[in-house]
């Protein structure tokens, strides 16, 4: 009977009764909602589903899927990976952790941690490997021809980064976040999940869980968030504007473009070099046509593998002890603000440019400046066709869309240079 009693006490079911473990039930419910959105509503399922499942398994009491102490305070503690026991001095030296987490870590004093699969996979996030590899795949999958054919798209992509800096200002004025944390939250406005993760691991690793969930959740909700803003800021006549077909871009232009952008951006903002270089290497793989095997691998097998590892490991960081807080609620709120200002910035700049242009721009393509490729461009196309069924804006919107990818990477580099 004693053995049976010990077994029952060690089950996850019995641990729900322990103080504070009700939060795990809340997190499990949130993960189920996210899985519903991914599976039933098909909102960004490739990343939202593994993130949601990671949230589920990391909050199962007693499962021990993710050892937060190995990454406590935003750093990788390699000595603990090597088997060194946890000491009270180590726990006391940790900064930026909640009293609840500190108490949890103190219970491990004298013990050695056995790293698990998720701990090792998460190293790819902490070391900035996964976001860069995803950018490589994105570069192989994306046609930058519309941007080259219409360089004005760069301005629209830049204007859509307004959401990043407005959100940064709002976070700082709230008094709840430091400069580094505000920068990490602001990057959600770029609508670029890998960039948000890359910046957060360097500036505010303690907020990685909620920021990653917010970034990918709102990316998935682009078709819901953007249209009301687009319609509110434009007239029906503006939405009906038909744009001329883009010129044909030569192969030479497409090959020179990634080389020039890599050199220019890396010299301008060295902090953004890893992201931009991987993105442009992917473009070079695609456009040269001499490395088809590498291009196909990067956009298929490699991209899929990294997506699984990234989503699952990031989801596992969203533990109840770190996720359920006032800060998380504010992050989710500011994420909506970031997307709203990003969308508005692109639309308003397009309207302003029309004051001086002979060939008018349909302002709807400005909203595609947020770098949710190609979802934001599709939203511009759908809204344009609602106003004028003969309108075809997709390729025009792809210009600001891919410009937004470059713009968000540059904005990320600026924030890391300022607060890193």
C-alpha positions as CSV (number, residue, x, y, z in Angstrom):
1,X,0.0,0.0,0.0
2,X,2.9,2.3,0.7
3,X,4.3,1.8,-2.8
4,X,0.8,2.5,-4.3
5,X,0.5,5.7,-2.2
6,X,3.9,6.9,-3.3
7,X,3.0,6.2,-6.9
8,X,-0.3,8.1,-6.6
9,X,1.5,11.1,-5.0
10,X,4.0,11.3,-7.9
11,X,1.3,11.4,-10.6
12,X,0.6,14.6,-12.3
13,X,-3.1,14.3,-11.3
14,X,-2.2,14.6,-7.6
15,X,0.2,17.5,-8.3
16,X,-2.7,19.6,-9.6
17,X,-3.8,19.9,-5.9
18,X,-0.5,21.6,-4.9
19,X,-0.4,25.3,-4.3
20,X,-0.1,27.3,-7.5
21,X,-0.6,24.4,-9.9
22,X,-4.0,25.7,-10.9
23,X,-2.1,28.0,-13.2
24,X,-1.0,25.0,-15.2
25,X,-4.7,24.2,-15.9
26,X,-5.1,27.8,-17.2
27,X,-2.1,27.4,-19.5
28,X,-3.3,24.0,-20.7
29,X,-6.7,25.7,-21.6
30,X,-4.9,28.5,-23.5
31,X,-2.8,25.9,-25.4
32,X,-6.0,24.1,-26.4
33,X,-7.5,27.4,-27.7
34,X,-4.3,28.0,-29.8
35,X,-4.5,24.5,-31.2
36,X,-8.1,25.0,-32.1
37,X,-7.1,28.2,-34.0
38,X,-4.4,26.3,-35.8
39,X,-6.3,23.2,-36.6
40,X,-9.9,24.4,-37.2
41,X,-9.4,28.0,-38.2
42,X,-6.0,27.3,-39.9
43,X,-4.4,30.4,-38.4
44,X,-0.7,30.1,-39.2
45,X,-0.8,26.3,-38.3
46,X,2.8,25.5,-39.3
47,X,4.0,27.4,-36.3
48,X,1.0,27.9,-34.1
49,X,0.4,24.2,-33.7
50,X,3.9,23.2,-32.4
51,X,4.0,26.3,-30.2
52,X,0.6,25.4,-28.7
53,X,1.6,21.8,-28.2
54,X,4.8,22.9,-26.5
55,X,2.8,25.0,-24.2
56,X,0.6,22.0,-23.3
57,X,3.4,19.6,-22.5
58,X,5.6,22.1,-20.6
59,X,2.6,22.8,-18.2
60,X,1.9,19.1,-17.4
61,X,2.8,18.9,-13.7
62,X,5.7,16.5,-13.0
63,X,6.5,16.0,-16.7
64,X,9.7,18.2,-16.5
65,X,9.9,18.8,-20.2
66,X,11.7,22.1,-19.9
67,X,14.2,23.0,-17.1
68,X,13.9,26.7,-16.8
69,X,16.9,26.9,-14.4
70,X,19.2,26.0,-17.2
71,X,18.3,29.3,-18.9
72,X,17.5,31.4,-15.8
73,X,18.1,35.1,-16.0
74,X,18.3,35.0,-19.8
75,X,21.6,33.1,-20.0
76,X,22.6,29.6,-20.9
77,X,24.2,28.0,-17.8
78,X,26.6,25.6,-19.4
79,X,28.0,24.4,-16.1
80,X,24.5,23.0,-15.2
81,X,24.3,21.3,-18.6
82,X,27.6,19.7,-17.6
83,X,26.2,18.2,-14.4
84,X,27.3,20.8,-11.8
85,X,24.9,20.8,-8.8
86,X,22.7,23.9,-8.2
87,X,24.0,26.0,-5.4
88,X,22.2,28.6,-3.3
89,X,24.8,31.2,-4.3
90,X,23.8,30.6,-7.9
91,X,20.1,31.0,-7.2
92,X,20.7,34.2,-5.2
93,X,22.8,35.6,-8.1
94,X,20.0,35.3,-10.6
95,X,18.4,38.6,-11.8
96,X,15.1,39.3,-13.4
97,X,13.2,36.3,-12.1
98,X,10.0,36.3,-10.0
99,X,10.0,35.3,-6.3
100,X,7.9,32.3,-7.4
101,X,10.6,31.1,-9.7
102,X,13.4,31.8,-7.2
103,X,11.6,29.6,-4.7
104,X,11.2,26.9,-7.3
105,X,14.9,27.1,-8.1
106,X,15.9,27.0,-4.4
107,X,14.1,23.7,-4.1
108,X,16.7,22.3,-6.5
109,X,19.8,23.3,-4.4
110,X,22.2,20.5,-4.1
111,X,20.7,18.6,-7.1
112,X,22.2,18.1,-10.6
113,X,19.9,18.8,-13.6
114,X,19.5,16.2,-16.3
115,X,18.8,18.2,-19.5
116,X,16.1,16.8,-21.7
117,X,15.3,16.9,-25.4
118,X,13.5,20.3,-25.2
119,X,16.5,21.9,-23.3
120,X,18.8,20.9,-26.1
121,X,16.4,22.0,-28.9
122,X,15.9,25.3,-27.1
123,X,19.7,26.0,-27.5
124,X,18.9,26.7,-31.2
125,X,16.7,29.5,-30.1
126,X,19.0,30.9,-27.5
127,X,22.0,30.9,-29.9
128,X,20.0,32.5,-32.7
129,X,20.3,29.6,-35.1
130,X,16.7,28.8,-35.9
131,X,15.5,32.4,-36.8
132,X,18.4,32.7,-39.2
133,X,17.8,29.3,-40.8
134,X,14.1,30.2,-41.3
135,X,15.2,33.5,-43.0
136,X,17.3,31.4,-45.3
137,X,14.2,29.4,-46.3
138,X,12.0,32.5,-46.6
139,X,14.6,33.9,-49.0
140,X,14.5,30.8,-51.2
141,X,10.6,30.9,-51.2
142,X,10.2,34.6,-51.9
143,X,10.3,36.5,-55.2
144,X,11.8,40.0,-54.7
145,X,11.0,41.0,-58.3
146,X,8.0,43.2,-57.4
147,X,10.2,45.2,-55.0
148,X,12.9,45.6,-57.6
149,X,10.4,46.6,-60.2
150,X,8.8,49.2,-58.0
151,X,11.5,50.7,-55.6
152,X,8.8,53.0,-54.1
153,X,7.7,49.8,-52.2
154,X,10.7,50.2,-49.9
155,X,9.2,53.4,-48.5
156,X,5.9,51.6,-47.8
157,X,7.7,48.8,-46.1
158,X,9.6,51.3,-44.0
159,X,6.5,53.1,-43.1
160,X,4.9,49.9,-41.8
161,X,7.6,49.7,-39.2
162,X,5.9,52.6,-37.5
163,X,4.2,50.0,-35.3
164,X,7.5,48.9,-33.9
165,X,8.5,52.3,-32.6
166,X,5.1,53.4,-31.5
167,X,4.8,50.3,-29.4
168,X,8.2,50.8,-28.0
169,X,7.3,54.3,-26.9
170,X,4.0,53.0,-25.4
171,X,5.8,50.3,-23.4
172,X,8.3,52.7,-22.0
173,X,5.6,55.3,-21.1
174,X,3.7,52.5,-19.3
175,X,6.5,52.2,-16.8
176,X,6.2,48.4,-16.7
177,X,9.1,47.6,-19.1
178,X,12.7,48.5,-19.5
179,X,14.2,49.8,-22.7
180,X,15.3,46.4,-23.8
181,X,12.0,44.8,-22.9
182,X,10.1,47.5,-24.8
183,X,12.2,47.0,-27.8
184,X,11.5,43.3,-27.8
185,X,7.7,43.9,-27.5
186,X,7.8,46.6,-30.2
187,X,9.3,44.2,-32.8
188,X,6.0,42.3,-32.7
189,X,4.7,45.1,-34.9
190,X,7.0,43.9,-37.7
191,X,4.7,40.9,-38.0
192,X,7.8,38.7,-38.3
193,X,8.0,35.8,-35.8
194,X,11.6,34.8,-36.3
195,X,12.8,38.4,-36.0
196,X,10.8,38.8,-32.8
197,X,12.4,35.7,-31.4
198,X,15.9,36.7,-32.5
199,X,15.6,40.1,-30.8
200,X,14.0,38.9,-27.7
201,X,16.6,36.2,-27.0
202,X,19.2,39.0,-27.0
203,X,17.3,41.9,-25.3
204,X,14.7,40.3,-23.0
205,X,14.9,36.5,-22.9
206,X,12.7,36.4,-19.8
207,X,9.8,37.5,-22.1
208,X,10.4,35.1,-24.9
209,X,7.4,32.9,-24.2
210,X,4.7,35.6,-24.3
211,X,6.3,37.6,-27.1
212,X,6.6,34.5,-29.3
213,X,3.0,33.5,-28.7
214,X,1.8,37.1,-29.3
215,X,3.9,37.5,-32.5
216,X,2.7,34.3,-34.1
217,X,-0.9,34.6,-32.8
218,X,-1.2,38.1,-34.3
219,X,0.5,37.0,-37.5
220,X,-2.2,34.4,-37.9
221,X,-4.8,37.0,-37.2
222,X,-3.6,39.4,-39.9
223,X,-6.7,38.7,-42.1
224,X,-8.9,39.7,-39.1
225,X,-6.9,42.7,-37.7
226,X,-6.0,44.5,-40.9
227,X,-9.2,44.9,-43.0
228,X,-11.1,47.2,-40.6
229,X,-8.1,49.5,-40.3
230,X,-7.6,49.5,-44.1
231,X,-11.2,50.4,-44.8
232,X,-11.3,53.0,-42.1
233,X,-8.3,54.9,-43.5
234,X,-9.3,54.8,-47.2
235,X,-12.2,55.9,-49.4
236,X,-14.0,53.5,-51.8
237,X,-12.5,55.5,-54.7
238,X,-9.0,54.9,-53.3
239,X,-9.6,51.2,-52.8
240,X,-10.8,51.0,-56.5
241,X,-7.5,52.4,-57.9
242,X,-6.2,50.0,-60.6
243,X,-2.4,49.8,-60.9
244,X,-0.5,49.1,-64.1
245,X,1.3,45.8,-64.4
246,X,4.9,45.8,-63.1
247,X,7.8,45.8,-65.5
248,X,9.8,42.6,-66.1
249,X,12.8,42.4,-63.9
250,X,16.0,41.0,-65.4
251,X,17.9,38.0,-64.0
252,X,21.0,40.2,-63.5
253,X,19.0,42.6,-61.3
254,X,17.6,39.8,-59.2
255,X,21.2,38.4,-58.7
256,X,22.8,41.8,-57.9
257,X,19.9,42.8,-55.5
258,X,20.7,40.4,-52.6
259,X,24.5,41.1,-52.8
260,X,24.0,44.9,-52.7
261,X,21.4,44.7,-49.9
262,X,23.6,42.4,-47.8
263,X,26.6,44.7,-48.1
264,X,24.5,47.9,-47.4
265,X,22.5,46.7,-44.5
266,X,25.4,44.9,-42.8
267,X,27.5,48.0,-42.9
268,X,24.6,50.2,-41.8
269,X,23.3,48.0,-39.0
270,X,25.8,45.2,-38.2
271,X,23.4,43.8,-35.6
272,X,21.0,42.8,-38.4
273,X,23.6,41.1,-40.5
274,X,22.8,37.5,-39.5
275,X,19.2,37.8,-40.4
276,X,19.6,39.8,-43.6
277,X,22.6,37.8,-44.8
278,X,20.6,34.5,-44.4
279,X,17.6,36.0,-46.1
280,X,19.6,37.3,-49.1
281,X,21.6,34.0,-49.3
282,X,18.2,32.3,-49.8
283,X,17.3,34.9,-52.5
284,X,20.7,34.2,-54.2
285,X,20.0,30.4,-54.1
286,X,16.7,31.0,-55.8
287,X,17.6,33.5,-58.5
288,X,21.0,32.1,-59.7
289,X,19.4,28.8,-60.7
290,X,22.7,27.0,-60.2
291,X,22.0,25.5,-56.8
292,X,18.5,24.1,-57.2
293,X,19.2,21.3,-54.8
294,X,20.3,23.7,-52.0
295,X,17.3,26.0,-52.7
296,X,14.8,23.1,-52.6
297,X,16.4,21.8,-49.4
298,X,16.3,25.2,-47.7
299,X,12.7,25.9,-48.5
300,X,11.4,22.4,-47.8
301,X,13.2,19.9,-45.6
302,X,15.4,22.4,-43.7
303,X,12.6,24.9,-43.3
304,X,10.2,22.2,-42.0
305,X,12.6,20.7,-39.6
306,X,13.6,24.1,-38.1
307,X,10.0,25.1,-37.9
308,X,9.2,22.1,-35.8
309,X,12.2,22.6,-33.5
310,X,11.5,26.3,-33.1
311,X,7.8,26.1,-32.5
312,X,8.0,23.3,-30.0
313,X,10.9,24.7,-28.0
314,X,9.5,28.2,-27.9
315,X,6.1,26.9,-26.8
316,X,7.8,25.0,-23.9
317,X,9.1,28.3,-22.5
318,X,5.5,29.5,-21.9
319,X,5.3,28.0,-18.4
320,X,2.6,29.0,-16.0
321,X,5.1,30.6,-13.6
322,X,6.4,33.0,-16.2
323,X,3.4,33.4,-18.6
324,X,0.6,34.2,-16.3
325,X,1.4,37.8,-15.2
326,X,0.3,41.4,-15.7
327,X,3.3,41.8,-18.1
328,X,2.0,39.1,-20.4
329,X,-1.4,40.7,-20.6
330,X,0.2,44.0,-21.5
331,X,2.4,42.3,-24.1
332,X,-0.7,40.8,-25.8
333,X,-2.4,44.2,-25.7
334,X,0.6,46.0,-27.1
335,X,0.9,43.4,-29.8
336,X,-2.5,44.5,-31.2
337,X,-1.4,48.2,-31.0
338,X,1.8,47.3,-32.9
339,X,-0.1,45.6,-35.7
340,X,-2.6,48.5,-35.9
341,X,0.1,51.2,-36.2
342,X,2.1,49.1,-38.7
343,X,-0.9,48.7,-40.9
344,X,-1.9,52.4,-40.6
345,X,1.6,53.6,-41.3
346,X,1.9,51.9,-44.7
347,X,-1.6,52.9,-45.8
348,X,-1.2,56.6,-44.7
349,X,2.2,56.9,-46.5
350,X,0.7,55.5,-49.7
351,X,-2.1,58.2,-49.4
352,X,0.6,60.9,-48.8
353,X,2.7,59.7,-51.8
354,X,-0.4,59.9,-54.0
355,X,-0.4,63.7,-53.5
356,X,2.8,63.9,-55.6
357,X,2.5,60.9,-58.0
358,X,1.0,61.0,-61.5
359,X,0.4,57.2,-61.4
360,X,-1.5,56.7,-58.2
361,X,-0.8,53.9,-55.8
362,X,-3.7,51.9,-54.3
363,X,-3.3,52.7,-50.6
364,X,-4.3,49.1,-49.7
365,X,-0.9,47.8,-50.7
366,X,0.7,49.9,-48.0
367,X,-0.8,47.6,-45.4
368,X,1.3,44.8,-46.8
369,X,4.4,46.5,-45.5
370,X,4.1,44.4,-42.3
371,X,6.3,41.4,-43.1
372,X,3.8,38.6,-42.8
373,X,4.7,37.1,-46.2
374,X,2.6,36.5,-48.2
375,X,-0.5,36.7,-45.9
376,X,-0.5,40.5,-45.7
377,X,-0.2,40.8,-49.5
378,X,-3.2,38.5,-49.9
379,X,-5.2,40.7,-47.6
380,X,-4.5,43.7,-49.8
381,X,-5.6,41.6,-52.8
382,X,-8.9,40.5,-51.2
383,X,-9.8,44.0,-50.0
384,X,-8.9,45.5,-53.4
385,X,-11.2,43.0,-55.2
386,X,-14.0,43.7,-52.8
387,X,-13.9,47.3,-54.0
388,X,-13.2,46.6,-57.6
389,X,-13.6,42.9,-58.8
390,X,-11.3,43.5,-61.8
391,X,-8.5,44.8,-59.6
392,X,-5.4,42.6,-59.1
393,X,-3.1,44.0,-56.4
394,X,-1.2,40.8,-55.3
395,X,2.1,41.4,-57.1
396,X,2.0,45.1,-56.3
397,X,1.5,44.3,-52.6
398,X,4.3,41.8,-52.6
399,X,6.7,44.7,-53.1
400,X,5.9,46.4,-49.7
401,X,5.5,42.9,-48.2
402,X,9.1,41.8,-48.9
403,X,10.3,45.3,-48.2
404,X,8.8,44.9,-44.7
405,X,10.9,41.8,-44.1
406,X,14.0,43.8,-44.8
407,X,12.6,46.7,-42.8
408,X,11.8,44.7,-39.7
409,X,15.3,43.1,-39.8
410,X,16.9,46.6,-39.9
411,X,14.6,47.8,-37.1
412,X,15.6,44.8,-35.1
413,X,19.3,45.6,-35.7
414,X,18.7,49.2,-34.6
415,X,17.0,48.1,-31.3
416,X,19.8,45.6,-30.6
417,X,22.5,48.2,-31.2
418,X,20.7,50.7,-28.9
419,X,19.8,48.4,-26.0
420,X,21.8,45.2,-26.5
